[in-house]
């Protein structure tokens, strides 16, 4: 795995806050690091590894594995989500169809979930497979309605 950049997050006093950010050269390498390192130990301490989540915006939060903006991928619009569904639940569900670039569970300004979201794949073929295989499939007690997001 080729690391592009690694930073330890520190407080105002310069001491480590016990977390950091690692940027990999390829999204597949980041996904592998998450699979292999999450819930492992480092120097005798447990570590938890996940994608970095974007901050801000009017949506309910999500994650973006690629901060460079739009790719040649494809975005899906997902309806009929349970109000308990998190961005991580949605990402994990769609990951079975390919490498997911960005996930968002949409929220109203007051923080209530709208029951819908978006999933962006790095590859358009993976997004098309997700529509074919996951449309109508249950997630957290709800049958998902999935379509290509032509407004993206």
N, C-alpha and C positions, 0 to 999 in steps of 0.2 A: 504494500500500500504506500503510495507516494503522498506525503503530507506537503501541502503548499504553504501553510502557515499554522502556527500553534501559539496561543496566548493563554496565560494564566490570569484570571481576573483577580485583582487586588483591591483592597480598601484604601481609604485615604492615608492610612498609616503604612501602606506598602506591603502589608501582610496578605497572603493568599486568602481568598474567600472560600476556598475549597472547590472551585470549579474553573472551567476553562473552555475555550473554543478551539476546535481543530478544523481546519479547512483542507479538504483533500482535492487533488487535481482532477479527479473524475468522480461523478456521483455514485458509480458502482463501487468505488473504493470506500466511500462514506457509508454506503449501505452495508458493505461487508464488515466495516468496523463496528457498526451498531449491532449487527447479528452476532459477531464473535466476542465483543467486549462488554456488552450490556450485562450488568449483574455479575461481573467478574471482580477480581481484587487487584489492587495495585499497591505495592509496598505494604501489604497487610490490611488495606482499607478497601471497603466495597466501592465500586464505581458504577455510575448509572450513565448510560450513553443514549442520546436521542438526537433527532434533528433539531437544529436551531429554529425557533419560531419567530416570524416577523412581528414587529411591534407596530402599533398605530393602525390607522384606517378605521373604517366603519364596520368592518366585519368582525366576526367572533374569534378571530385569531386562526392561525394556521401555521404551516411551516413551509419554507421554501428551501429546497436543496440547492438552488442555483440563484444567486443574488443578481445575476447579470441581466435579468429581465426575460422577455419572451423567447422561447426556443422554437424549433421546428415541430414541436409536439402538438398536442390537441387537448382542449379543455372540455370537460363534461359538466353538465348541470344535473344535480341529483336532487330529487324531490321525495317527499314522504319519509324524511328522517325522523327518528324518535327524538324527542326534545332532550333526551339524555345522551345523545351521540356527541362525542368530542371529535376534534380534528384528528386525533390519534386513532380513534376507533375507525373513522372513515378511511384514513390512510392505510391502516392495516388490512382492512377489507379489500381495498382496491389494489393493494400491492401484489396480490396473487396474479394479476394480469400484466404486470410489468413495473418498471421503475417510475414511481410517482414523483413529479417535480414539485407540486404545490397542492395543498388542500386547504379549504376554508369552509367552516360551518358558519352560515350567515346568522347575524343577530340584529335585533332592533337596537336603537340607541340606548335603551334602558337595560340591555343585556339579555333580554328574553330571546331564545332561539327561534328562528323562523321556520324550522323544519325542512330546510333545504341547504344545499352547499355546492361547492365546485371542487372538481378533482382535475388537475392538469398532469398529463403524462409527458415524459420526454419524447416518446415516439407515438406518432399518430396511430400506428398499427396496434399498439397496446391499448389505446383508448377505444378503438373500434372493437377490439376483443372484449373489453370490459362491458361495452354496451350489449354485445351479443351474449355474454355469459352471465352477467350480473343483473341485467334489467329484470325486475320482477322477483329477484332473490331476496330473501328475508335478511335484515340486519337489525338486531335488537328489537325483534317483534314487529317490524314494519317491512312490507314489500317495497323495495326501492323502485322508483321510476327514474330511468337514466336516459339522457339524450345528449347529443353533441351540442355544445354551447356555441352557437354561431355568433353570439354577441361578444365573445372574448377577443 
